[in-house]
Amino acid sequence: MLYLYEASFLSTRGETILDEARDFTAKILKDDMKYNVITNIDESLGLLVDHALELPLYWRMLRLEARWFIDVYERRRDMNTTLLEFAKLDFNMEDVHNSLVTTIDDIYDVYATFQELQLFTNAVERWDLSAMEQLPDYMKICFLALYNSTNEMVYDTLVEQGVYIISYLKKVVSVPPDSLECLKKYPDIIRWSSVILRLTNDLGTSIDELKRGDNPKSIQYCYMHETGASEDEAREHIKYLISETWKKINEEVHHQHQVLNSPFNKVFNGIAMNLARMAQCIYQHGDGHGIEDQETKDCVFALVIDPINLL
């Protein structure tokens, strides 16, 4: 039942069977949770159901979800200790790579001059340690870390799988010129993700921003003013719009998979979708961006700072 509920969020517009499946499974799961039917049978399953009803897996930040699931899996009586240990190690190793990516992003956005960025980009494109000699010291450290970690990944894949992936990794990090041209046309995959960002922001921040004297949001002004609906009704309508916009994203991703020589690859589509997922995460419990709260801090620390305890 839970799997069918989660799968229903992969639907596109007009797929009424999946819409009906979502309504049907949601009602049963909510009723079972209300009367502790699931929790009494399996506490960990009850946690999964409650988590899914709060926000489906497909709409969540997958990395944060992996951390949450490891914590839940550890509580299970039948958990596999070896599998759990490997999952923790994998998560902690990925955190090191994420920190490296964040550092490189800061170099491009904050620290480096234009001339330094040209040197760094050239070194990455050449993928040659000799090119590192032209870099300032702080860039040498970053480039060497990138070079070593990437080559280690390539080596492990070659030894274990017999596949040499360096060319694929270079393709992933590069942006073809035709893709840049398409971005100027504001493609739908970006448009719909941006709409979800806007709507979730309204849901999460509207009350606090009105208290500060900011302009009315789409909830209070547009829908309530035009229809005479209450605020609760308006909020439910915004949630409906978010759900319908996710269907448009699903349609666009499916369309890109069918198009030969599409300028947008799977990685690009995933990044665009993650914009919507990030918005759902940040504004799920209020204004997780503009107002400091412990829940948002815990999420950030769990992702990029605190490793999982292996003991």
Beta strands, then each sheet from edge to edge (+ up, - down):
end
